[in-house]
Amino acid sequence: MPEFISSPPFLIIAAIFAVFLIIGILKHAFRFVIWVAVIFVILLGLGIVKQAELVQWFKSLREMVG
């Protein structure tokens, strides 16, 4: 079995699969970011959320992540 995993055809197929997987994840992540932006614009337009609250939320989010 280790010979199969280290064989060049298997590694090429695994690399191609990994590239498609990353492209799929990025595409869905981009759609998610667009939906979040649309929701924030709607909330700002309706006056439910104030701009200062959004700025504070992004600052706290950045502190949590990094």
C-alpha positions as CSV (number, residue, x, y, z in Angstrom):
1,M,0.0,0.0,0.0
2,P,2.8,2.6,0.7
3,E,4.1,2.0,-2.8
4,F,0.7,2.9,-4.2
5,I,0.4,6.1,-2.2
6,S,3.9,7.3,-3.2
7,S,3.4,6.5,-6.9
8,P,3.5,9.4,-9.3
9,P,0.0,8.8,-10.9
10,F,-1.6,8.7,-7.5
11,L,0.1,11.9,-6.4
12,I,-0.9,13.6,-9.6
13,I,-4.6,12.6,-9.1
14,A,-4.4,13.7,-5.5
15,A,-3.0,17.1,-6.5
16,I,-5.7,17.7,-9.1
17,F,-8.4,16.7,-6.6
18,A,-6.9,19.1,-4.0
19,V,-6.8,22.0,-6.5
20,F,-10.5,21.4,-7.3
21,L,-11.4,21.1,-3.6
22,I,-9.6,24.4,-2.9
23,I,-11.4,26.1,-5.8
24,G,-14.8,24.8,-4.6
25,I,-14.1,26.0,-1.0
26,L,-13.0,29.5,-2.2
27,K,-16.0,29.8,-4.5
28,H,-18.5,29.1,-1.7
29,A,-16.6,31.3,0.7
30,F,-16.8,34.1,-1.8
31,R,-20.6,33.6,-2.1
32,F,-20.9,33.6,1.7
33,V,-19.0,36.9,1.9
34,I,-21.3,38.4,-0.7
35,W,-24.4,37.3,1.3
36,V,-23.0,38.7,4.5
37,A,-22.3,42.0,2.8
38,V,-25.8,42.1,1.3
39,I,-27.4,41.4,4.7
40,F,-25.3,44.2,6.3
41,V,-26.4,46.7,3.6
42,I,-30.0,45.8,4.1
43,L,-29.7,46.1,7.9
44,L,-28.0,49.5,7.4
45,G,-30.7,50.6,5.0
46,L,-33.5,49.7,7.3
47,G,-31.8,51.5,10.2
48,I,-31.7,48.3,12.3
49,V,-27.9,48.5,12.7
50,K,-25.9,51.7,13.1
51,Q,-22.6,52.2,11.3
52,A,-20.7,52.6,14.5
53,E,-22.0,49.2,15.7
54,L,-20.7,47.6,12.6
55,V,-17.2,49.2,12.9
56,Q,-17.0,48.0,16.5
57,W,-18.2,44.5,15.5
58,F,-15.5,44.2,12.8
59,K,-12.8,45.5,15.3
60,S,-13.8,42.8,17.8
61,L,-13.9,40.2,15.1
62,R,-10.4,41.1,13.9
63,E,-9.1,40.9,17.5
64,M,-10.7,37.4,17.9
65,V,-9.1,36.1,14.7
66,G,-5.7,37.6,14.9
